[in-house]
């Protein structure tokens, strides 16, 4: 039977492999990224707690923190406790992160808080 795409929102960008992002990640960082991509909404947001992520991914808190740090360093996710945001891959990879990408998590948090600073 041919695979059908389910109704929920989720995808993996093929450039993760073609542009060798995946080659730079640990197994733990790859697992965390896959989980976040799978559970995030259409803006890439996920609210899973450290405790839940540790349990679901079978990682201790240090391993989870290291995996998160790798993903942030490679600009694959933004993180501000308790919120993760899966980011778009850079276009093209060599370009530095744009201001809109760098501040998107902050803007979303402001919207969620009603714009209060």
GUGULUM-400993 format. One record per residue (C-alpha): residue in three letters; y, x, z. Coordinates in Angstrom, 2 decimals. Each point is the difference from the previous one (the first is absolute). Layout:
% GUGULUM-400993
ALA, Y, X, Z
...
END
This chain:
% GUGULUM-400993
UNK, 0.00, 0.00, 0.00
UNK, 3.51, 1.25, -0.86
UNK, 2.29, 0.67, 2.95
UNK, 2.81, -2.53, 0.44
UNK, 3.27, 0.91, 1.66
UNK, 0.44, -2.09, 3.16
UNK, 3.17, -2.02, 0.63
UNK, 1.33, 2.19, 2.82
UNK, 2.48, 2.76, -0.77
UNK, -1.37, 3.55, -0.07
UNK, -0.44, 2.87, -2.43
UNK, -0.55, 3.74, -0.29
UNK, 2.12, 1.94, -2.46
UNK, -2.14, 2.12, -2.36
UNK, 2.58, 2.76, 0.30
UNK, -1.46, 0.74, 3.45
UNK, -2.81, 1.72, -1.89
UNK, 1.68, 0.99, -3.28
UNK, 2.93, 1.71, 1.73
UNK, -2.27, 1.43, 2.72
UNK, 1.61, -1.65, 3.01
UNK, -3.48, -0.72, 1.33
UNK, -0.93, 3.70, -0.25
UNK, 2.66, 0.82, 2.60
UNK, -1.19, -2.52, 2.60
UNK, -2.56, 0.37, 2.76
UNK, -2.84, -2.51, 0.15
UNK, 1.73, -1.64, 2.96
UNK, 3.32, -0.28, -1.87
UNK, -1.81, -1.45, -3.02
UNK, -1.76, -2.56, 2.20
UNK, 3.27, -1.01, 1.67
UNK, 1.75, -0.30, -3.36
UNK, -2.79, -2.15, -1.44
UNK, 0.09, -2.26, 3.06
UNK, 3.80, -0.36, -0.11
UNK, 0.03, -0.73, -3.73
UNK, -2.69, -2.62, 0.51
UNK, 1.69, -1.83, 2.88
UNK, 3.68, 0.37, -0.88
UNK, 2.09, -2.81, -1.40
UNK, 1.82, 0.02, -3.35
UNK, 2.75, 2.23, 1.49
UNK, -2.61, 2.47, 1.24
UNK, 0.49, -1.00, 3.65
UNK, -2.73, 0.09, 2.62
UNK, 0.26, -0.67, 3.73
UNK, -3.42, 1.27, 1.13
UNK, 0.25, 1.75, 3.38
UNK, -1.25, 3.53, 0.72
UNK, -2.72, -1.45, 2.20
UNK, -1.26, -2.30, -2.75
UNK, 0.23, 2.67, -2.70
UNK, -1.84, 2.50, 2.20
UNK, -2.77, -2.50, 0.61
UNK, -0.27, -1.25, -3.61
UNK, 0.06, 3.52, -1.49
UNK, -2.08, 1.59, 2.77
UNK, 2.72, 2.60, 0.74
UNK, 1.34, 1.26, 3.28
UNK, 3.75, -0.24, 0.50
UNK, 0.58, 3.69, -0.85
UNK, -1.89, -0.30, -3.31
UNK, 1.93, -3.17, -0.83
UNK, 3.32, 1.71, 0.76
UNK, -0.96, 2.97, -2.20
UNK, -1.07, -2.32, -2.84
UNK, 3.27, -1.95, 0.28
UNK, 2.01, 3.25, 0.00
UNK, -1.69, 1.14, -3.22
UNK, 0.74, -3.32, -1.71
UNK, 3.65, 0.11, 1.11
UNK, 0.31, 3.65, -1.09
UNK, -1.30, -0.89, -3.49
UNK, 2.33, -3.04, -0.12
UNK, -2.89, -2.43, -0.36
UNK, 1.03, -2.02, 3.06
UNK, 2.97, -0.45, 2.26
UNK, -0.60, -0.62, 3.70
UNK, 2.12, -1.28, 2.82
UNK, -2.10, -1.25, 2.89
UNK, -1.55, -2.55, -0.31
UNK, 0.72, -0.46, -3.71
UNK, -1.56, 1.80, -2.96
UNK, 1.26, -0.30, -3.56
UNK, -2.03, 1.18, -2.98
UNK, 2.50, 1.58, -2.40
UNK, 0.02, 0.09, -3.79
UNK, -1.12, 3.29, -1.49
UNK, 2.87, 2.11, -1.26
UNK, 1.02, -0.24, -3.67
UNK, -0.66, 2.70, -1.16
UNK, -1.76, 1.84, 2.79
UNK, 2.36, 3.02, -0.10
UNK, 3.09, -2.05, 0.85
UNK, 1.24, -0.15, 3.55
UNK, -0.13, -3.28, 1.89
UNK, 2.93, -2.28, -0.84
UNK, 2.33, -1.40, 2.62
UNK, -1.31, -3.53, -0.57
UNK, -3.57, 1.12, 0.71
UNK, 1.06, 2.00, 3.04
UNK, 1.87, -2.90, 1.54
UNK, -2.19, -2.90, -1.08
UNK, -1.86, -0.15, 3.32
UNK, 3.27, 0.04, 1.93
UNK, 1.43, -2.75, -2.17
UNK, -3.09, -2.14, 0.49
UNK, 0.10, 0.54, 3.77
UNK, 3.66, -1.06, 0.01
UNK, -0.88, -3.15, -1.94
UNK, -2.81, -0.79, 2.43
UNK, 2.35, 0.49, 2.94
UNK, 2.64, -2.22, -1.59
UNK, 2.19, 2.90, -1.07
UNK, 0.82, 1.00, 3.57
UNK, 0.56, 3.74, 0.46
END
